[in-house]
Amino acid sequence: MIAIIDADSCIYQSAWDQPDLDAAFENYQNILNKYWIEPVWADEKIIYCAGKDNFRYNLCPQYKSNRKDPPEKAKFFRPLIQLLIDKELAIPSDGMEADDMVRIKATECANEWLDFTVVHIDKDLDCIPGKHFNPKKEEFYEIDEDTADLLYWTQMLKGDPTDNLPGLPKIGPKKAEAMLKGVPINRRKKRVIAAYRAKYGIVNWKEKLLETANGIHILRDPTDFFEV
């Protein structure tokens, strides 16, 4: 079994309030092995972390513009990422996000009928069908194709305030779920487009949808950008 790991949150936790980079690295190794790898009994692990640049900043300039620099207690977060990259202990997600590389690898594994588990604490990655493990909750769970797709289009409607992605005004999780209730998997995209057209009109709906969609959409392959 292959463990596909989005390690950014593990790296952040490991770097928190550490006296130096060496201590942060040792803490990372302990946390990663004990809480992220050992519980899933993986034969192989593939670890992804933040890299340089991100195509989303060109497609939606407001993306994560509300994020602040790491606080003083997390000052070794970025140096620890670079150390792991230098030691070839993590693969940097240059040009995209770790989320994208995780989903691309999960899609490759699924297409090749390989057994895999996505290890993460990021709700956005629940758009990936398959087995998941949340180290923070110590929880194993499985997402089927329909549930993953429903989560994806729900996010398109409600947006994601933590990433500064607006979605439709006054549409929260419950309203978004209600709007998609009973809509079959092959009709959800049309339902979302119809909702944006109703709100913004025939001239502006596409631009408004893309403001959210280009940030929400996680790649399944390197060319898999969102298309209306």
C-alpha positions in Angstrom: 0.0 0.0 0.0 1.2 3.5 -0.9 0.8 6.4 1.6 0.3 9.7 -0.3 1.1 12.4 2.2 0.3 16.1 2.2 2.9 17.0 4.7 2.6 20.8 5.0 0.5 20.7 8.2 2.8 18.1 9.7 5.8 20.3 8.9 4.1 23.4 10.5 3.3 21.5 13.6 6.8 20.1 13.9 8.4 23.5 13.5 6.2 25.2 16.2 8.1 26.7 19.1 11.3 24.8 18.4 14.7 26.2 19.6 16.4 25.6 16.2 16.1 24.0 12.9 17.8 20.7 14.0 15.2 20.4 16.8 12.4 21.1 14.3 13.7 18.4 12.0 14.0 15.8 14.7 10.5 16.7 15.9 9.2 16.3 12.3 10.7 12.9 12.0 9.1 11.7 15.2 5.6 13.2 14.5 5.6 12.0 10.8 6.6 8.4 11.7 4.5 8.0 14.8 1.3 9.7 13.7 1.3 9.9 9.9 3.0 6.8 8.6 3.0 4.0 11.2 -0.9 3.9 11.6 -1.4 3.2 7.8 1.1 0.3 7.5 2.4 1.6 4.2 4.8 -0.3 2.0 5.8 3.0 0.3 5.4 6.6 1.2 5.3 9.6 -1.1 5.6 13.0 0.7 4.7 16.3 -0.9 5.2 19.8 0.5 4.9 23.4 -0.6 7.1 24.5 -3.4 7.8 27.7 -5.5 5.1 29.6 -7.3 1.5 28.5 -7.9 -0.5 28.8 -11.1 -3.5 30.0 -9.1 -1.9 33.3 -8.3 -2.1 34.2 -12.0 -5.6 32.9 -12.5 -7.1 34.4 -9.4 -4.9 37.2 -7.8 -7.1 37.3 -4.7 -6.2 33.7 -3.9 -4.9 33.4 -0.3 -4.2 37.2 -0.3 -5.7 37.2 3.2 -3.0 34.9 4.6 -0.3 36.3 6.9 3.3 35.2 7.3 3.9 32.4 9.9 4.1 33.8 13.5 7.3 33.9 15.4 6.8 30.5 17.0 6.6 29.0 13.5 9.7 30.7 12.2 11.4 27.4 11.3 8.4 26.3 9.1 9.8 27.5 5.8 13.4 26.6 6.6 12.2 23.1 7.6 10.4 22.7 4.3 13.6 23.7 2.4 15.7 21.3 4.5 13.4 18.4 3.7 13.6 19.3 0.0 17.4 19.5 0.2 17.6 16.1 1.9 15.2 14.7 -0.8 12.7 13.7 2.0 9.8 15.6 0.4 8.8 16.5 -3.1 8.2 20.3 -3.6 5.0 21.2 -5.4 6.6 23.8 -7.7 4.1 25.6 -9.9 1.1 24.3 -8.0 0.2 23.1 -4.5 0.9 20.0 -2.5 -2.9 19.3 -2.9 -2.5 19.1 -6.6 0.4 16.7 -6.5 -1.4 14.5 -4.0 -4.5 14.3 -6.2 -2.4 13.7 -9.4 -0.6 10.8 -7.7 -3.8 9.4 -6.2 -5.4 9.5 -9.7 -2.4 7.7 -11.2 -2.6 5.0 -8.5 -6.4 4.6 -9.0 -5.9 4.3 -12.8 -3.3 1.6 -12.2 -5.4 -0.2 -9.6 -2.7 0.4 -6.9 -3.7 0.4 -3.3 -3.2 3.8 -1.7 -4.3 6.0 1.2 -4.2 9.8 1.2 -2.8 11.0 4.5 -3.8 14.5 5.4 -5.9 16.8 7.6 -7.1 19.0 4.8 -10.9 18.9 4.0 -10.2 20.0 0.5 -8.6 16.7 -0.3 -11.8 14.9 0.4 -12.6 15.6 -3.2 -10.3 12.6 -3.9 -12.2 9.3 -4.1 -10.5 6.5 -2.1 -9.1 5.7 1.3 -8.1 8.5 3.6 -6.4 8.8 7.0 -6.6 11.9 9.2 -3.7 11.9 11.7 -5.1 14.6 13.8 -8.4 12.7 14.4 -6.7 9.3 14.1 -9.5 8.5 11.7 -9.6 6.2 8.7 -12.5 6.8 6.2 -13.3 6.2 2.6 -14.8 8.6 0.0 -16.8 7.3 -2.9 -16.9 9.0 -6.3 -20.4 10.6 -5.7 -19.4 12.0 -2.3 -16.2 13.4 -3.6 -18.0 15.1 -6.5 -20.7 16.5 -4.3 -18.1 18.0 -2.0 -16.3 19.6 -5.0 -19.4 21.3 -6.4 -20.6 22.3 -2.9 -17.3 24.2 -2.5 -17.9 25.9 -5.9 -21.1 27.3 -4.5 -20.0 28.3 -1.0 -16.4 29.3 -1.7 -13.7 29.1 0.8 -13.1 32.1 3.1 -9.8 30.7 4.4 -8.4 30.9 0.9 -10.2 34.2 0.0 -12.4 32.5 -2.5 -15.8 34.2 -2.5 -18.3 31.7 -3.9 -21.9 32.9 -4.2 -23.0 35.6 -1.7 -24.9 34.4 1.3 -24.4 30.7 0.4 -23.0 28.6 3.2 -22.6 24.9 3.5 -26.2 24.1 4.3 -27.6 26.2 1.4 -25.1 24.8 -1.0 -25.9 21.2 0.0 -29.7 22.0 -0.4 -29.1 23.4 -3.9 -27.4 20.2 -5.0 -29.7 17.8 -3.2 -31.0 15.2 -5.6 -28.9 16.5 -8.5 -27.2 13.6 -10.2 -23.4 13.6 -10.6 -23.5 14.4 -14.3 -25.8 17.5 -13.8 -24.1 19.2 -10.9 -21.8 21.4 -13.0 -24.8 22.7 -14.9 -26.6 23.4 -11.6 -23.7 25.4 -10.4 -23.4 27.4 -13.6 -27.1 28.1 -13.5 -26.8 29.4 -10.0 -24.0 31.8 -11.0 -25.9 32.9 -14.1 -29.0 33.7 -12.0 -26.9 35.7 -9.6 -24.6 37.6 -11.9 -26.3 37.6 -15.3 -25.3 36.4 -18.7 -22.4 38.9 -18.9 -20.6 38.5 -15.6 -21.4 34.9 -14.4 -18.4 33.2 -16.0 -15.8 35.7 -14.5 -17.4 35.3 -11.1 -17.5 31.6 -11.2 -13.8 31.4 -12.3 -12.8 33.7 -9.3 -13.8 30.8 -7.1 -13.3 27.7 -9.4 -9.7 28.4 -10.3 -8.8 28.3 -6.6 -11.1 25.4 -5.6 -10.2 23.0 -8.4 -7.4 20.5 -7.5 -5.6 19.1 -10.5 -6.0 15.4 -11.5 -3.2 15.7 -14.0 -0.8 18.6 -14.8 -3.0 20.0 -17.5 -6.3 19.5 -15.8 -7.3 23.2 -15.3 -10.9 24.1 -14.7 -13.1 24.7 -17.7 -16.6 26.1 -17.9 
